[in-house]
Amino acid sequence: MFEEKIEKLGLTNPVGIMVQPKETIKFIRFLPEISWNQAYVVLLLIRSKGLKEKYGFKGSDHSLSLHVVPGYYDDPKFKLYLVLRRYSVIAEYSREYYVYERHTSEGVEYYRIPQPLVALMVSPNPSDWVKASVDTVNEFVNSLRDALINPERAGELVRRIDVRLGANSMRRAKHIFHMIDIDDRSLIPEVEGKVQEIVGYMPARIITKRGEHILVRVSEFTKNQAKKWFSEIPKYVDELNKSLNTEEPMVEYKKNFQEPVPGTKYRDYIPKFKPSEM
């Protein structure tokens, strides 16, 4: 349904950092359908690794902008695609919009944010935006109350409601997918083999510069699959990293995560989407 609208409106051309819209559309097609109280969450982030390479210091992944696409729209996936196109344009010109503030002992330093430092992300796991919104409003009210009592600390006490909405949306995500992040291509055959041994097929993947992200639909496991997966996979990943003896883990198992949007520029690479292989 959403693809017909995209075709009819002529929205299949590249725009901003969305350089391969067909990859983006394949990924959106894969995402689960959502109910009215659920939402797709879109994040425009500064990546900390990019700050280190560009400016010589490692900051933190920082949300520049967040958009919640609720399920009460007639066609949430079409709405999601439009949001991703709009954010793709903003990301392309991020240097003109955004400044990173670095607080040091000598004061505040300001840095412009060029496009390669920016990433467009989506959580494959839909969020309960209603519960996330209630959590965020309660936090915001409490922080305002604390600021009234301690006005000299208002700047640190008043929580930015847009930032907290993002964090709470991730916390309120429905765990349909878990993800295995492989950062060494030589390890892909071994890890994929272990996954297929339990799941019975090759789950969908997002191909990254250094490896791939395997998106495992744990919500559809049988009782036996779930028992085998949760008892074996975390231990397997831990033991694999220990055997590699690298400074940083080459394989990670994640329950809460966001994915770079396939078809968009992600630093100097364009992630690709590969559907499940039964």
C-alpha positions in Angstrom: 0.0 0.0 0.0 2.7 2.5 1.0 4.8 1.6 -2.0 1.9 2.4 -4.4 1.7 5.9 -3.0 5.4 6.4 -3.3 5.4 5.4 -6.9 2.3 7.5 -7.8 3.8 10.6 -6.2 7.2 10.1 -7.9 9.0 9.9 -4.6 11.5 7.3 -5.7 14.3 9.6 -6.6 17.4 10.1 -4.3 17.2 13.1 -1.9 19.8 14.3 0.6 21.6 11.4 2.2 18.9 9.0 0.9 20.9 8.0 -2.1 19.3 4.5 -2.7 15.6 4.9 -1.9 14.9 1.3 -3.1 17.0 0.0 -0.2 15.1 2.2 2.2 11.7 1.0 0.8 12.8 -2.7 1.2 13.6 -2.0 4.8 10.3 -0.3 5.6 8.4 -3.2 3.9 10.2 -5.5 6.4 9.3 -3.6 9.5 6.3 -4.9 11.6 2.9 -3.4 11.2 1.9 -1.3 14.3 -1.2 -0.6 16.3 -2.5 2.9 17.1 -0.6 3.1 20.4 2.7 2.0 18.9 5.2 4.0 16.8 8.2 3.9 14.6 11.0 6.1 16.1 13.3 8.0 13.8 16.6 9.6 15.2 19.1 11.9 13.7 22.3 11.4 15.6 25.8 12.6 15.9 28.1 9.6 16.1 30.8 9.7 18.7 33.3 7.9 16.5 33.0 10.7 13.9 33.7 13.4 16.5 36.9 11.6 17.4 38.1 11.3 13.8 37.1 14.9 12.9 37.9 16.9 16.0 40.2 14.7 18.1 37.9 14.0 21.0 35.3 11.4 21.7 32.0 12.8 22.7 28.8 10.8 23.1 26.2 9.8 20.6 23.9 12.8 20.7 20.3 13.1 19.4 20.0 16.1 17.1 16.3 15.4 16.3 13.7 12.8 17.0 10.4 12.0 15.3 7.7 9.5 16.5 5.5 8.1 13.8 2.4 6.8 15.5 0.3 3.9 14.3 -3.0 5.9 14.2 -2.1 7.3 10.8 -3.9 5.7 7.8 -0.6 4.4 6.5 2.2 4.6 9.1 4.8 3.2 6.7 4.1 5.8 4.1 4.4 8.5 6.8 7.7 6.9 8.0 9.1 7.1 4.5 8.2 10.8 4.2 9.8 11.5 7.5 13.0 9.7 6.4 13.1 11.7 3.2 12.7 15.0 5.1 15.4 14.0 7.6 17.7 13.0 4.8 17.6 16.5 3.4 18.3 18.0 6.9 21.2 15.6 7.4 22.7 16.6 4.1 23.0 20.2 5.3 23.6 19.4 8.9 26.6 21.8 8.9 24.2 24.7 8.4 21.8 23.6 11.2 23.7 22.0 14.1 26.5 22.8 16.5 28.0 20.4 19.0 28.8 21.9 22.4 31.8 20.5 24.3 32.1 21.5 27.9 35.6 21.6 29.2 37.4 23.0 32.3 38.1 26.2 30.3 34.5 26.7 29.2 32.3 25.7 26.3 33.7 24.9 22.8 31.5 24.9 19.7 31.9 22.7 16.6 29.9 22.6 13.4 28.5 19.2 12.5 29.3 18.2 8.8 27.2 15.5 7.2 29.6 12.5 7.6 29.2 12.9 11.4 25.5 12.5 11.2 23.5 9.2 11.0 19.8 8.6 10.3 18.5 5.8 12.5 15.3 3.8 13.0 14.4 1.3 15.7 13.0 -1.9 14.1 11.2 -2.6 17.4 8.0 -0.4 17.6 7.6 1.8 20.7 4.6 2.2 22.9 4.5 6.0 22.4 1.6 6.4 24.8 3.5 5.0 27.8 6.7 6.7 26.6 4.9 10.1 26.5 3.4 9.6 30.0 6.9 8.7 31.4 8.4 11.8 29.7 5.8 14.2 30.9 6.1 13.0 34.5 9.9 13.3 34.3 9.6 16.8 32.9 7.2 18.0 35.6 9.4 16.5 38.3 12.5 18.2 36.8 10.7 21.6 36.7 9.7 21.2 40.4 13.3 20.5 41.3 14.5 23.5 39.3 12.1 25.8 41.2 13.6 24.6 44.5 17.2 24.9 43.2 17.1 27.6 40.5 20.9 27.8 40.4 20.9 24.3 39.0 18.0 24.7 36.6 20.3 24.2 33.6 21.2 20.7 34.7 17.9 19.8 36.3 15.4 20.6 33.6 15.4 17.6 31.3 15.0 18.3 27.6 11.6 16.7 26.9 12.6 15.8 23.3 15.7 13.9 24.5 13.8 12.1 27.2 11.1 11.1 24.8 13.7 9.3 22.7 15.2 7.5 25.6 11.8 6.5 27.0 10.6 5.4 23.6 13.5 3.0 23.4 12.8 1.7 26.9 9.1 1.2 26.0 10.0 -0.7 22.8 8.3 -4.0 22.1 11.0 -6.6 21.7 10.0 -8.2 18.4 13.6 -8.3 17.2 17.0 -8.9 18.9 20.1 -8.1 17.0 23.6 -9.6 16.6 26.1 -7.0 15.5 29.2 -8.4 13.7 32.1 -6.0 13.1 34.4 -8.4 11.4 33.4 -9.9 8.0 35.6 -13.0 8.6 33.3 -14.0 11.4 30.1 -13.8 9.4 29.9 -17.4 8.2 30.5 -18.8 11.7 27.9 -16.5 13.4 25.3 -17.0 10.7 25.8 -20.7 11.0 25.1 -20.6 14.7 22.0 -18.4 14.2 20.6 -20.7 11.4 21.2 -23.8 13.6 18.6 -22.4 16.1 16.3 -20.3 14.0 16.1 -22.7 11.0 16.6 -20.0 8.4 18.7 -17.0 7.7 17.0 -13.9 9.3 17.1 -10.5 7.7 20.3 -8.5 7.8 21.6 -5.0 7.4 25.0 -5.0 5.7 27.4 -2.5 7.2 30.9 -1.3 6.3 32.6 -3.7 8.7 30.1 -6.6 8.8 26.4 -7.0 9.3 23.5 -6.7 11.8 21.4 -9.9 12.0 17.8 -9.0 12.9 16.3 -12.0 14.7 12.5 -12.1 15.2 12.5 -13.6 18.6 8.8 -12.9 19.1 8.0 -15.7 16.7 10.1 -18.4 18.4 8.6 -21.6 19.4 9.0 -22.6 23.1 12.0 -24.9 22.3 13.6 -22.3 20.0 13.3 -19.6 22.7 14.8 -21.9 25.3 17.7 -22.8 23.1 18.3 -19.2 21.9 18.3 -17.5 25.2 20.4 -20.1 26.9 23.0 -20.4 24.2 23.4 -17.2 22.2 24.5 -14.7 24.9 27.0 -17.3 26.2 28.2 -18.0 22.6 28.8 -14.3 21.8 30.7 -13.8 25.1 32.9 -16.8 24.5 33.6 -15.9 20.9 34.8 -12.4 21.9 37.0 -13.9 24.6 38.6 -16.2 22.1 39.3 -13.3 19.7 41.0 -11.3 22.5 40.5 -8.0 20.8 40.4 -4.5 22.4 36.7 -4.1 21.5 34.1 -6.8 21.0 33.8 -7.9 17.4 30.3 -9.4 18.0 27.6 -8.0 20.2 24.1 -9.2 21.2 21.6 -6.4 21.6 18.0 -6.2 22.7 17.6 -2.4 22.6 19.1 -0.9 19.4 18.6 1.4 16.5 19.6 0.7 12.9 21.2 2.9 10.3 18.5 3.4 7.6 19.5 1.2 4.5 20.0 3.3 1.4 21.2 6.4 3.4 24.8 7.6 3.8 26.3 6.3 7.0 29.6 8.0 7.3 31.4 6.8 4.1 29.2 3.8 3.5 25.6 3.0 2.4 24.0 0.2 4.4 22.1 -2.4 2.4 19.1 -4.5 3.4 18.9 -8.3 2.9 15.6 -10.0 3.5 15.2 -13.3 5.3 16.2 -16.4 3.4 14.0 -19.4 4.2 
